[in-house]
Amino acid sequence: MIQHGTAPFLECSSRGDRRFSAFAARIKGRGNKSIEEIYQAAKVFADGSTGPAWREAKGKRAVNTDEVRALYSVLWDKYIAENPHLLSVLIATSGLQDLFGQAGHACQATELWRIRCSGLGMPA
């Protein structure tokens, strides 16, 4: 579990506020695909393969980790830009968490906390 801020925490996953789940958050400008679909499909693996369905790629380490992490950040920025009313939800909360988040992995709670802090004009 990954947590940022203080309790009470807004759960940013399919078990909480689905608007902040990478599986439910869709980018209109990317064919209405979910952030999770886009992120997982961008991974490149050691054998050179890329573009698998999210289930095939999830949990597997990519050779382009830095690039897909940067993409993950951009996708969350784009999602909030397409849904600006959600920024006020983030700003109103004292903490964000992802029950499924793991240290060293891309995490929606971490990205959303960064966006929240930026919206408040403070460092993440």
Buried (B, 14 or more C-beta within 10 A) or exposed (E): BBBBBEEEBBBBBBEBBEEBBBBBBBBEEBEEBBBBBBBBBBBBBEEEEBEBEBEBBEEEEBBBBEEBBEBBBBBBBBBBEBBEEBBEBBEEBEBBBBBBBEEEBBBBBBBBBBBBBBBEEEEE
